[in-house]
Amino acid sequence: MADYTLAVSWSGKDALSDSDANKVISGDDFNTEFTTVQTAVNSKADIASETFTGTPLAPTAAVSTDSTQIATTAFVKNVLETYIYPVGSIYMNMAVATNPGTLLGFGTWVAYATGQALVGYEASGTFDALDESLGAETFSGTSGSTAADLAAHSHNWAIGEYSGSVDHGTNIINVNNAAATASGVSQEATTSSAGSGGGHTHTIAGSTLQPSVTVHMWKRTA
């Protein structure tokens, strides 16, 4: 690996008299010098990319920069704060319960929507307001408090044993088309299928919880 040194004494030519043939710069002089340069350059090994040590500094680009310019840590942080997680953003993590302010290094974050599922905003209807809590995890009481709330259905009802005469005017009562006797009857009857009539309630059995996955959620407030 040779260093380049001058092969022709260029400055010495100036001191020569005008009649000295060596004062003339010839093509051979250029050939000799450029050959020496070529040999020195070709003997040098390729240098790998520079490895920085310490804390090197570089200009911080604007967050909208889209080029091959070096991205500083300040640039990355600005992009995260401005575009990825601006104020109002929701951060979710299923493995780590650490506040995002500690993980990301910026912003004020608060636990958000604990015990609730997220739903998309709609311009009108039930979900037409942002950050609105609706519904509950459980319900109490009964559902279908009036017959109008229910689909067509029927009920079984029982008549217990009784004794004595059951006489409605001149006719003995009939249950399910079976004639009652004066000594007693024990029968079960079924109402007709209907979706209207007297008010009554039905208790709902089973789960009303939508399919869900539990995660940690935070909202950025500042």
C-alpha positions in Angstrom: 0.0 0.0 0.0 2.1 2.9 -1.3 1.5 6.6 -0.7 1.6 9.0 -3.6 4.7 11.1 -4.1 5.7 13.4 -7.0 7.6 11.7 -9.7 8.5 14.9 -11.7 10.2 17.9 -10.1 7.7 20.4 -11.5 8.8 23.4 -9.5 12.4 22.9 -10.3 11.7 23.6 -14.0 11.0 27.2 -13.2 14.6 27.8 -12.1 16.0 26.5 -15.4 17.1 28.8 -18.1 14.9 29.2 -21.1 17.5 27.5 -23.3 17.5 24.4 -21.1 15.6 21.5 -22.7 14.4 20.3 -19.3 12.5 23.5 -18.8 10.0 22.3 -21.3 7.0 20.2 -19.9 6.5 17.2 -22.2 3.9 14.6 -22.6 6.3 12.1 -21.0 6.3 14.2 -17.8 2.5 14.0 -17.6 2.6 10.3 -18.3 5.1 9.7 -15.6 3.2 11.7 -13.0 -0.2 10.2 -13.8 1.2 6.7 -13.8 2.6 7.3 -10.3 -0.8 8.6 -9.2 -2.6 5.6 -10.7 -0.2 3.1 -8.9 -0.7 4.8 -5.5 -4.5 4.9 -5.9 -4.8 1.3 -7.1 -2.7 0.1 -4.1 -5.1 1.5 -1.6 -7.7 -0.8 0.0 -11.3 0.1 -0.1 -12.4 1.9 3.1 -15.5 0.6 4.8 -18.3 3.0 5.9 -17.4 5.1 8.8 -18.2 3.8 12.3 -19.2 6.7 14.6 -18.3 6.7 18.3 -19.4 9.0 21.1 -22.4 11.2 20.4 -22.2 12.4 16.8 -24.5 15.3 15.9 -26.5 15.9 12.7 -29.1 18.5 11.6 -32.7 17.5 12.5 -34.9 17.5 9.5 -38.5 18.7 9.4 -41.1 16.0 10.2 -42.4 16.2 6.6 -38.9 15.3 5.1 -39.0 12.4 2.7 -35.4 11.8 1.6 -32.3 9.9 2.3 -31.2 12.5 4.8 -29.9 11.1 8.1 -32.8 10.8 10.6 -31.8 12.0 14.1 -33.4 10.7 17.3 -35.1 14.1 17.5 -36.6 13.6 14.1 -38.0 10.2 15.0 -39.5 11.6 18.2 -41.1 14.5 16.4 -42.7 12.1 13.8 -44.0 9.9 16.6 -45.5 12.8 18.5 -46.9 14.6 15.4 -48.2 11.8 13.2 -48.1 8.4 14.9 -49.4 9.3 18.4 -50.8 12.9 18.4 -52.9 14.1 21.3 -56.1 12.1 21.4 -54.5 8.9 20.2 -55.3 5.5 21.7 -52.3 3.2 22.6 -52.9 -0.5 23.1 -50.6 -3.2 24.4 -51.4 -6.8 25.4 -48.1 -7.7 26.9 -46.8 -4.6 28.8 -48.7 -2.6 31.4 -46.2 0.2 31.5 -47.6 3.7 30.8 -46.8 4.8 27.1 -45.2 8.0 28.4 -42.4 5.9 29.8 -42.2 3.5 26.8 -42.3 6.2 24.1 -40.6 9.1 26.1 -43.3 11.7 25.4 -46.8 12.8 26.2 -49.3 12.5 29.1 -51.2 9.2 29.0 -54.2 8.0 31.1 -55.8 4.6 31.3 -58.8 4.6 29.0 -62.1 2.7 28.4 -61.4 0.2 31.3 -63.9 -2.7 30.9 -65.3 -1.3 27.7 -65.0 -2.1 24.0 -64.3 0.5 21.3 -66.7 1.2 18.5 -66.4 3.3 15.3 -67.9 6.8 15.1 -71.0 7.3 12.9 -72.3 10.6 11.7 -75.8 10.0 13.1 -77.4 7.4 15.3 -76.3 5.8 18.6 -72.6 6.3 18.1 -72.6 10.0 16.9 -70.5 11.5 19.7 -66.9 10.8 20.3 -65.6 9.7 23.7 -69.1 8.7 24.8 -69.6 5.8 27.2 -72.7 3.7 26.3 -74.2 0.5 27.7 -73.1 -1.5 30.7 -71.3 -4.8 31.4 -74.4 -6.3 33.1 -78.1 -5.6 33.2 -80.6 -6.1 35.9 -84.3 -7.0 36.1 -86.2 -8.5 33.2 -86.5 -7.8 29.5 -89.7 -7.5 27.5 -91.9 -5.7 30.0 -94.7 -5.5 27.6 -96.2 -7.9 25.1 -95.3 -5.6 22.3 -91.5 -6.2 23.1 -91.8 -10.0 22.5 -92.1 -12.2 19.5 -95.0 -14.5 19.1 -94.9 -17.3 21.8 -97.1 -19.4 24.0 -97.3 -20.4 27.7 -98.2 -23.5 29.6 -100.5 -23.1 32.6 -101.7 -25.8 35.1 -105.1 -26.3 36.8 -104.8 -28.1 40.1 -107.0 -30.7 41.7 -110.3 -29.3 43.1 -113.5 -30.8 44.4 -117.1 -29.8 44.1 -119.2 -28.7 41.3 -117.7 -26.4 38.7 -120.7 -25.0 36.9 -120.7 -22.1 34.5 -124.4 -21.6 34.0 -125.5 -24.9 32.4 -122.1 -26.1 31.3 -119.4 -28.0 33.1 -115.9 -26.5 32.5 -113.8 -28.2 29.8 -109.9 -28.2 29.8 -108.1 -29.2 26.6 -111.4 -30.6 25.5 -111.5 -33.0 28.5 -114.8 -32.7 30.4 -114.4 -31.9 34.1 -116.3 -33.9 36.7 -118.0 -32.7 39.7 -115.4 -34.5 41.9 -112.3 -32.7 40.5 -109.8 -32.3 37.6 -106.1 -31.9 37.1 -105.2 -30.7 33.7 -102.5 -28.6 31.8 -103.5 -26.2 29.1 -101.4 -24.2 26.5 -102.2 -20.7 25.5 -102.4 -19.7 21.9 -99.3 -18.3 20.2 -99.4 -14.5 20.4 -97.2 -11.5 20.6 -99.7 -9.2 22.3 -102.0 -9.3 25.3 -101.6 -8.7 29.0 -98.3 -7.2 30.2 -95.8 -9.7 31.6 -92.0 -10.2 31.8 -89.4 -12.7 30.7 -86.0 -13.3 32.3 -83.2 -13.6 29.6 -80.9 -16.6 30.1 -77.4 -16.8 28.6 -74.6 -14.2 27.9 -75.1 -10.7 26.5 -71.3 -10.0 26.4 -70.0 -9.5 22.9 -66.9 -11.5 21.8 -63.9 -9.5 23.2 -60.2 -9.5 23.8 -58.7 -7.8 26.8 -55.8 -5.4 26.3 -54.2 -2.4 28.2 -55.4 0.9 26.7 -54.3 4.5 27.2 -55.4 7.8 25.8 -52.9 10.6 25.1 -54.2 13.8 26.8 -51.2 16.1 26.3 
